[in-house]
Structure formats: C-alpha cells, structure tokens
Amino acid sequence: MKMVFIAAAVVLSAAAAHAADTCTAKAIDKNGKPLAGAALTASVNKCQKDAAAACDLSAKDKNGKPLAGAAKTAYTKKCVSDAIGG
C-alpha cells in the first residue's frame, strides 16, 4: 500500500512540473503576476513561435533521421500543443 502512495506522489509531482513549463504558465510580468489580455496573447504567441521552431528542429524518428510530411506535421502539432499548455 505504501508503494502505491509513493508511485502516485511521483506521478503527480511529474505532472505538476510539466505544467509549469507551458507558455501560459510562463506568462508573468516582472512583478511575478500573471499576464492578462493583449499582453498574455502576445506572450503566448511568441512562446508558440519559439516552440514551433524548437519542435521543427527536434522532429526526428527513432533512428535520428528527420521526419517529413504528415509525420513531421503531426509531431510538430503535438509538440507545440504540449508547449503552450493546450
């Protein structure tokens, strides 16, 4: 029973750490307050463009060859979606 609680704690902490890496979670002002409105939109759009560029560079198959076509599109779409928190 103790192992189940430990495993659950590890899974929940990993999920919380992943959520902190999203674009919407990073959208804060210099005082540490969350952005809203146009500032939030601009921040998320910039983060999304940066994520798309990074995802394009990391789009490789298990053998290290660059993905192409529909496989690259699907990979990039999921990668960007994960990055922006959607």
C-alpha positions as CSV (number, residue, x, y, z in Angstrom):
1,M,0.0,0.0,0.0
2,K,2.9,2.3,0.8
3,M,4.3,1.8,-2.7
4,V,1.0,2.9,-4.3
5,F,1.1,6.2,-2.4
6,I,4.8,6.7,-3.4
7,A,4.0,6.0,-7.0
8,A,1.0,8.3,-7.0
9,A,3.1,11.1,-5.5
10,V,5.8,10.7,-8.1
11,V,3.3,10.8,-11.0
12,L,1.5,13.9,-9.5
13,S,4.8,15.8,-9.0
14,A,5.9,15.0,-12.6
15,A,2.6,16.3,-13.9
16,A,2.9,19.5,-11.8
17,A,6.5,20.0,-13.1
18,H,5.4,19.6,-16.7
19,A,2.5,22.1,-16.2
20,A,5.0,24.7,-15.0
21,D,6.8,24.5,-18.4
22,T,3.9,25.6,-20.5
23,C,3.7,29.0,-22.3
24,T,0.6,30.1,-20.3
25,A,2.4,29.3,-17.0
26,K,5.5,31.3,-18.1
27,A,3.4,34.4,-19.0
28,I,4.1,36.5,-16.0
29,D,5.1,40.2,-15.6
30,K,8.3,41.5,-14.0
31,N,6.5,41.5,-10.6
32,G,5.5,37.9,-10.8
33,K,1.8,38.4,-11.5
34,P,0.1,36.5,-14.4
35,L,-0.4,38.5,-17.6
36,A,-3.9,39.1,-19.0
37,G,-5.4,40.4,-22.2
38,A,-3.2,41.6,-25.0
39,A,0.0,41.0,-23.0
40,L,-0.9,37.4,-22.4
41,T,-1.8,36.9,-26.1
42,A,1.5,38.4,-27.3
43,S,3.5,36.4,-24.8
44,V,1.8,33.1,-25.7
45,N,2.1,33.8,-29.5
46,K,5.9,34.5,-29.1
47,C,6.3,31.4,-27.0
48,Q,4.3,29.4,-29.6
49,K,6.6,30.6,-32.4
50,D,9.7,29.7,-30.4
51,A,8.2,26.3,-29.5
52,A,7.4,25.6,-33.2
53,A,11.0,26.4,-34.2
54,A,12.3,24.1,-31.5
55,C,9.9,21.4,-32.4
56,D,10.9,21.5,-36.0
57,L,14.5,21.0,-35.1
58,S,13.7,18.1,-32.8
59,A,11.4,16.3,-35.3
60,K,13.4,13.1,-35.8
61,D,12.5,9.4,-35.9
62,K,13.9,6.8,-33.5
63,N,16.9,6.3,-35.8
64,G,17.7,10.1,-35.8
65,K,16.5,10.8,-39.3
66,P,14.5,14.0,-39.8
67,L,10.8,13.5,-40.1
68,A,9.0,14.7,-43.3
69,G,5.4,15.2,-44.5
70,A,2.5,14.2,-42.3
71,A,4.7,12.6,-39.6
72,K,6.5,15.9,-39.2
73,T,3.3,17.9,-39.2
74,A,1.7,15.6,-36.5
75,Y,4.8,15.7,-34.4
76,T,5.2,19.4,-34.5
77,K,1.5,20.0,-33.8
78,K,1.6,17.8,-30.7
79,C,4.9,19.3,-29.6
80,V,3.7,22.9,-29.9
81,S,0.4,21.9,-28.2
82,D,2.3,20.5,-25.2
83,A,4.5,23.6,-25.0
84,I,1.7,26.1,-25.0
85,G,-0.3,24.0,-22.5
86,G,-3.2,23.1,-24.7
